[in-house]
């Protein structure tokens, strides 16, 4: 029985050690660090992120809140009243990828020439590694609605899998009807569009 007792003590020690690391890890600083890394990566592609405040809620798992976050690119600007990112440790272990749940509330989108629309709520599950990003269970409600999922290859910067379908406001519908957009979307019903896979090849 002694070997079993020693094994039990060893397992208990490991569990307590890992729990201690988890509890005392600098989670607040980690949230800021990750945001800065994402901001730096986005800037290399011409998109610029700003955020008024970053806060954390809970530890098991931690959930981050980003207040009044702007994402601005060459042709559009998106403002999120609040965006959230919640870590998914168990899913990360099972998928061998960084997994997290993303959501937002009250987003406004301005795009060229001078149009805008709003999105009330959105959420998705994201699994990512160094080579690809998978977005699952996308749900967006508002003037623009979207459901489905996508897989992006980071090296080719293209969408390699997609079953995402969106319903868009009339002004955006006119833009998506332009021939230059045919490599990115295809019409499935009036005002309803499917995001195409292999969009990188359509450029």
N, C-alpha and C positions, 0 to 999 in steps of 0.2 A: 504493500500500500504506500510505502514511502516514496517510490518514484512518482506515483500519481499525485501525492501531496506536493512534491517539488514542482511537478509540471503545472499544477493548479496555481501555486504561488508565482511561478514564472509568468503564466498567462495574466494573472491579476496585476503583477508589476508592469507588464507591457501595456495593459489597458489603462492603468492609472497614469503611466508615463505619457502615453499618447493623449489622454484627456487633459493632462496638465499642459502639454504643448499647445493643444487646441485652445484652451481657456486663456492662456497667457500670450498667445500669438498677437502680434501688433495688427489686429484686423482693421482698425481705423486707417492706419497708414497704408495698409494693403489696398484699400479701396481707392485712395488717392493715387497711389502708384500705378494701379491698373488703368485708371482713367487717363493719367498722363501718358502711359504707353499707347493706349488707343488713340489719344489725341495726336501723338507724334506720328503714328502710322497713317492716320487719316490725312494728315497734312501733306504727306508725300504724294497723295493722290488728289490733292486740290480741295480737300474738305476740311473745314476748321470747326472745332468743337470748343464751346465754353460752357461753364456751369457756375451758378451762383453759390451753391452749397452742396456738400456731400456729407451724408450721415449714415450711421449703421444702426440696424435693429437686430437684436438677438445674436446668438452664437451657434445654435444647433438647428439649421445652419445659419450663418450670417446673411443678412439681407441689406443691400445698399440702396439709399434713396438719393437721387440726383435732382435738385430743385432748379427749375427754370434753366433747362439745358438747350442750347442752340447748336444746330448743325447746319453750316452754311457751305454751299458749293457754288460752282460757276453759274448754274441756272436755277437754283432753288435754295430756300432757307426753311428749315423746320425748327419750330420751337416747342419743346415739351414742358408743360407746367410741372410735371413730375415724371421721372423715369425710375424704374426699379430693376435691380439685378439681384437674384437670389441664387446662391450656390447650391448645387445638387451633388453632395459628396458620394452617395451610394451609386447614383447613375454614372458619375465620373469613373468610379472603380470598375463598374460592369462594362462600360463602353470603351474604357481606356482612352477617354478623351475628356477635356475640360467641359463639364456640363453645367448649365445654369439656365434659370428661368428669367426672361426679360418681360417687362411690361411698361406701359405708359398710360397717362391720362391727359386729356385736354391738350392735344397737339394741333398746331396750326402750320399750314404749309403755304409758302409763297413761291410762285414760280413764274418764269418768263412767259409772256411779256409783262403782265401785271395782274396775274390771277392768284386766287388763294382758295383753300378749302380747309376744313377742320376734320379731325379724327377724335372721337370721344374717348376711345379705349382701345388698347391693343396688347397682345401678349403672344409669346412663343417660347418654345423650348429650343435651346441652342446646344449643339455638341460640336466642339472644335479641336483641331490639332494643328500641327505645323503645315499640313498640306491642304486641308479642306475645312469648310464650315457647313454644318447641316442645320437648317432651321425647320423645326417640326411644329405641327399644330398651331400654325399662324392663325390668329383671329384678330381682325381689325374692324372696328365699327365706327361709323360716322359718314361724312360726305363721300369718303372713299371706304369701301368695304373689301376685305380680303380674307380668303381661307385657303388652306393647303400647306405646302412645304416646298423647300428648295435645297439643293446642294451646290455649293460654290467651291470650285478648285482655285486655291489661292495663287498658285504659280501661273496658271493660264488666265486668272482673273475672269473666269467665265462660269455661267450657270450650266452645270452638266446634267442636273436632274431637276424637274419642276412639275408640280401639279397644282401650283398656286393660281387661283382665279380671283380677279378683282372687278368690282363694280365702281365706276368712276363718275364724277360730276360732268356735266355737259361740256364745259370748257376744256377739260383734260381729255375728254373723249374725242374732240376735234383734233387735238395734237396727236393722239395715238393713232388716228386714222391716216396720218401723213405717211407717205411711202418710206421715209427714212426710219420709221419705227417698226417696220415689218420684221426686222431681224431680232426684235426684242419681245414683241407681243403679237398675238393673233386674236381676232374677234371670234367669240363663241356665241354671242347674242347681242342685241342692241345695248350699248353701254357696258357690256361685260367682256373682259379680256383675260386671256390666259398668258401668263409669263412663260416665254419659250425657253427651253433648254438650249445650250450651246449658243448663248447670246453673244459670246466673244467672237464667234465666227461671223456673226451678222453685222459686225462693225465695219 
